[in-house]
């Protein structure tokens, strides 16, 4: 079972507290969504878990790994920034990732590209932002790491492409024993995708549930309603 544990986790930049004393356990074959207003520390939290930033205080354990390097070996991380060479083709990028990532699932990449109708001879620079984001997601999903961490994967994607992206995420969490954690500000789009919900406000965890479906059934609350109540 996949597991992320945060104990008294804090991150500061100078005198500014970005995250304060987070204590949280995320586990299982589940999709967790992180929402919050801009600047609340969502991206910082993902970088900390992924071993790309150092906490000011506290500890992070990912599948038993406590060092940054150990955590990175457990995680496939999708940044909200674009790093692909625009002049390369999709095929070149696939070959590059195959060489760099042990166990990279090349066959799955071609299956997913066929599903979303992206030709491998297309150059990255000629893709729309939505298609670039989808291709980045495909490359991340093909990484065999047991935990996927995605930072704003829905940003700048039109409605049709969002549906493709959500379908890819849903199929992967059902087919494989993975834990997926992603940050977004577009909570309307993830209503029926995520299993658990984390809301960050004022550098702290303001709300957390592992079972969002229970909140819908027993309390009749949508993500938007929960978010509005937390931020009142």
C-alpha positions as CSV (number, residue, x, y, z in Angstrom):
1,X,0.0,0.0,0.0
2,X,1.3,3.5,-0.9
3,X,1.8,5.9,1.9
4,X,2.8,9.5,2.5
5,X,3.3,10.7,6.1
6,X,3.8,14.3,7.1
7,X,4.9,15.1,10.7
8,X,5.0,18.6,12.0
9,X,6.0,19.8,8.5
10,X,6.7,23.5,8.1
11,X,8.3,25.5,5.4
12,X,9.3,29.2,5.6
13,X,11.0,31.6,3.2
14,X,12.6,34.3,5.3
15,X,10.0,35.6,7.7
16,X,7.1,34.2,5.6
17,X,5.5,30.9,6.8
18,X,4.3,29.0,3.7
19,X,3.2,25.8,5.6
20,X,3.0,25.4,9.3
21,X,2.9,22.1,11.4
22,X,1.2,19.8,8.9
23,X,0.4,16.4,10.3
24,X,-1.2,14.2,7.6
25,X,-1.3,10.6,6.3
26,X,-2.3,9.8,2.7
27,X,-2.5,6.2,1.7
28,X,-3.9,3.5,-0.5
29,X,-4.9,3.3,-4.2
30,X,-6.6,6.6,-4.2
31,X,-6.7,10.1,-5.9
32,X,-6.3,13.0,-3.5
33,X,-7.0,16.6,-4.6
34,X,-5.4,19.6,-3.0
35,X,-7.2,22.9,-3.4
36,X,-6.7,26.4,-2.0
37,X,-6.4,30.0,-3.0
38,X,-3.3,31.1,-4.9
39,X,-0.3,31.4,-2.7
40,X,-1.5,29.0,0.0
41,X,1.4,26.6,-0.4
42,X,-0.1,23.9,-2.6
43,X,2.9,23.8,-5.0
44,X,5.3,24.1,-2.2
45,X,3.8,21.0,-0.5
46,X,4.1,19.0,-3.6
47,X,7.7,19.9,-4.1
48,X,8.5,19.1,-0.4
49,X,6.9,15.6,-0.7
50,X,8.7,15.0,-4.0
51,X,12.1,15.8,-2.5
52,X,12.6,18.9,-4.6
53,X,12.5,21.3,-1.7
54,X,13.8,21.1,1.9
55,X,11.5,21.5,4.8
56,X,12.3,24.1,7.5
57,X,11.0,21.7,10.2
58,X,9.4,18.4,10.5
59,X,9.7,15.1,8.5
60,X,8.3,13.5,5.3
61,X,8.1,9.8,4.8
62,X,7.1,8.3,1.4
63,X,6.7,4.5,1.3
64,X,9.2,4.2,4.2
65,X,11.7,6.6,2.5
66,X,12.7,9.6,4.6
67,X,15.5,11.2,2.5
68,X,14.9,13.5,-0.5
69,X,16.6,11.0,-2.8
70,X,14.7,8.1,-1.5
71,X,11.4,9.9,-1.9
72,X,12.2,10.9,-5.4
73,X,12.7,7.2,-6.3
74,X,9.1,6.6,-5.3
75,X,7.5,9.5,-7.1
76,X,6.7,10.6,-10.7
77,X,6.4,14.4,-10.5
78,X,4.6,16.6,-13.0
79,X,5.5,20.3,-12.6
80,X,3.2,23.2,-13.5
81,X,6.1,24.5,-15.6
82,X,7.0,23.3,-19.2
83,X,10.4,21.8,-19.7
84,X,10.1,20.0,-23.0
85,X,12.3,21.0,-26.0
86,X,9.9,22.7,-28.4
87,X,11.9,21.7,-31.5
88,X,11.9,18.0,-30.6
89,X,9.2,15.5,-31.8
90,X,6.9,13.6,-29.4
91,X,8.7,10.4,-30.6
92,X,12.1,11.9,-29.6
93,X,10.8,12.7,-26.2
94,X,9.4,9.2,-25.7
95,X,12.8,7.7,-26.6
96,X,14.6,10.1,-24.3
97,X,12.3,9.2,-21.4
98,X,12.8,5.5,-22.2
99,X,16.5,5.9,-21.8
100,X,16.4,8.0,-18.7
101,X,13.7,6.2,-16.6
102,X,14.1,2.6,-15.7
103,X,11.0,0.6,-16.5
104,X,9.4,3.4,-18.6
105,X,6.2,2.0,-20.1
106,X,6.7,2.9,-23.7
107,X,3.8,0.7,-24.9
108,X,1.4,2.5,-22.6
109,X,2.6,5.9,-24.0
110,X,1.6,4.8,-27.5
111,X,-1.7,3.5,-26.3
112,X,-2.5,6.7,-24.6
113,X,-1.4,8.9,-27.5
114,X,-3.6,6.9,-29.8
115,X,-6.5,7.4,-27.4
116,X,-6.1,11.2,-27.4
117,X,-5.1,11.2,-31.1
118,X,-1.6,12.7,-30.9
119,X,0.8,11.7,-33.7
120,X,4.4,11.0,-32.5
121,X,5.9,12.8,-35.5
122,X,4.4,16.2,-34.3
123,X,6.8,18.7,-32.9
124,X,6.2,19.9,-29.3
125,X,6.2,23.5,-30.4
126,X,3.3,22.8,-32.8
127,X,1.0,21.5,-30.0
128,X,-1.6,23.6,-28.3
129,X,-1.1,24.2,-24.6
130,X,-3.8,21.6,-23.9
131,X,-2.1,19.0,-26.0
132,X,1.3,19.8,-24.4
133,X,-0.2,19.4,-21.0
134,X,-1.7,16.1,-22.0
135,X,1.6,14.8,-23.5
136,X,3.4,15.8,-20.3
137,X,0.8,13.8,-18.3
138,X,1.2,10.8,-20.6
139,X,5.0,10.8,-20.0
140,X,4.4,11.1,-16.2
141,X,1.8,8.3,-16.2
142,X,4.3,6.0,-18.1
143,X,6.8,6.4,-15.2
144,X,6.4,3.2,-13.1
145,X,6.8,5.1,-9.8
146,X,4.1,4.0,-7.4
147,X,3.1,7.6,-6.5
148,X,2.1,10.3,-9.0
149,X,2.3,14.0,-7.9
150,X,0.8,16.5,-10.3
151,X,0.9,20.3,-10.0
152,X,-2.0,22.1,-11.8
153,X,-2.4,19.5,-14.6
154,X,-5.7,21.1,-15.7
155,X,-4.4,24.6,-16.1
156,X,-5.0,26.2,-19.4
157,X,-6.7,23.2,-20.9
158,X,-10.0,23.5,-22.8
159,X,-13.0,21.4,-21.7
160,X,-12.6,18.6,-24.2
161,X,-8.9,18.1,-23.3
162,X,-9.8,18.2,-19.6
163,X,-12.2,15.3,-20.2
164,X,-9.4,13.4,-21.8
165,X,-7.0,14.1,-19.0
166,X,-9.5,13.1,-16.3
167,X,-10.2,9.9,-18.2
168,X,-6.5,9.0,-18.3
169,X,-6.2,9.6,-14.5
170,X,-9.2,7.6,-13.7
171,X,-8.1,4.6,-15.8
172,X,-4.7,4.6,-14.2
173,X,-5.8,4.6,-10.6
174,X,-8.2,1.8,-11.4
175,X,-5.7,-0.3,-13.3
176,X,-2.7,0.1,-11.1
177,X,-1.9,0.2,-7.4
178,X,-1.0,3.9,-7.4
179,X,-1.6,6.9,-5.2
180,X,-2.2,10.1,-7.1
181,X,-1.9,13.5,-5.4
182,X,-2.5,16.7,-7.4
183,X,-3.1,20.4,-6.8
184,X,-5.7,22.4,-8.7
185,X,-7.7,25.6,-8.3
186,X,-10.4,24.2,-10.7
187,X,-12.3,22.2,-8.2
188,X,-15.5,22.0,-10.3
189,X,-13.6,19.8,-12.7
190,X,-12.6,17.2,-10.2
191,X,-15.8,16.7,-8.3
192,X,-16.2,13.0,-9.3
193,X,-12.6,12.2,-9.9
194,X,-11.0,12.4,-6.5
195,X,-11.4,10.1,-3.5
196,X,-9.9,12.4,-0.9
197,X,-9.8,16.2,-0.4
198,X,-7.2,18.4,1.2
199,X,-7.8,22.2,1.6
200,X,-4.9,24.5,2.6
201,X,-5.7,27.9,4.1
202,X,-3.4,30.3,6.0
203,X,-0.4,27.9,5.7
204,X,-2.3,25.1,7.5
205,X,-4.6,22.2,6.7
206,X,-8.0,23.7,7.0
207,X,-9.9,20.6,5.9
208,X,-9.2,16.9,5.1
209,X,-11.2,13.9,4.3
210,X,-10.2,10.5,2.8
211,X,-13.8,9.8,1.8
212,X,-15.3,12.6,-0.2
213,X,-18.1,10.3,-1.4
214,X,-19.3,10.0,2.2
215,X,-19.6,13.8,2.4
216,X,-21.7,13.8,-0.7
217,X,-24.0,11.0,0.4
218,X,-24.4,11.8,4.1
219,X,-24.1,15.6,4.0
220,X,-25.0,16.4,0.4
221,X,-22.0,18.7,0.0
222,X,-20.0,19.4,-3.2
223,X,-16.4,20.4,-3.2
224,X,-17.4,24.0,-3.9
225,X,-19.6,24.1,-0.9
226,X,-17.0,22.6,1.4
227,X,-14.4,25.1,0.0
228,X,-16.7,28.0,0.6
229,X,-17.5,26.9,4.2
230,X,-13.8,26.5,5.0
231,X,-13.0,30.0,3.6
232,X,-15.8,31.9,5.4
